[in-house]
Amino acid sequence: MRTPGVGTDSFAPYTPGHQRTPVAVGQQDPWRGHFVPLDGLRGLAILLVLLLHFTTDMAFPDGSLASGLRATFQIGWIGVDLFFVLSGFLITGILVDNKGSGRYFSTFYARRGLRILPVYFLAVFAAFHLLPRFFQDFDTGGAPTEAAFWLFLTNFRELPYQLGRTVGHFWSLAIEEQFYLVWPLVIWWCGRERALFVCTACATAALVFRCAA
């Protein structure tokens, strides 16, 4: 994963073995490094989520070793939160590196859109318009639920059981897209100190709201 840098107009991705060109003292140039430990942390997050989903529906006798392991693996929800943190770190680095560029918004949204939207919209179309044709009892929840998927608002809506088992995990992508809408504006508008203040305020508010909930 890349680390946040400081202003540049370059949108070139990091490539292993990249050699930096020496620059004059005081010239700003982002360090496009690769944090191998963060790759390992991402792998750990994947493992936590997989263990959670693989064991959630399993039933074991109370007090057995398998039951204890299943209970332990339920902490795997932390892996999703860890993904959010890593994604926020990566996206913020990209935004800071390209702040001041004339292509700041257009390039960011074009890259995010091409990476996510085609496959996502195809999956949503299949879930709501193809699967019901093959499985007559497949409950999609109707037009309001479908609209929530198209508008990336599924994290605010309860899903029917079958639909939830099929594309229910898209709630995390909805949060990611909401983050994409807001955070580029924050980084574009804020300086370093103000951005740090916003991050601290958001983290504090999130903790307060979660405790209240």
Secondary structure as UniProt FT lines:
FT   TURN            16..17
FT   TURN            25..26
FT   HELIX           36..55
FT   TURN            56..57
FT   TURN            62..63
FT   HELIX           65..73
FT   HELIX           74..77
FT   HELIX           78..97
FT   TURN            98..100
FT   TURN            102..103
FT   HELIX           104..125
FT   HELIX           126..130
FT   HELIX           131..134
FT   TURN            136..137
FT   HELIX           142..150
FT   TURN            151..152
FT   HELIX           154..156
FT   HELIX           161..167
FT   TURN            168..169
FT   HELIX           170..189
FT   HELIX           192..212
//
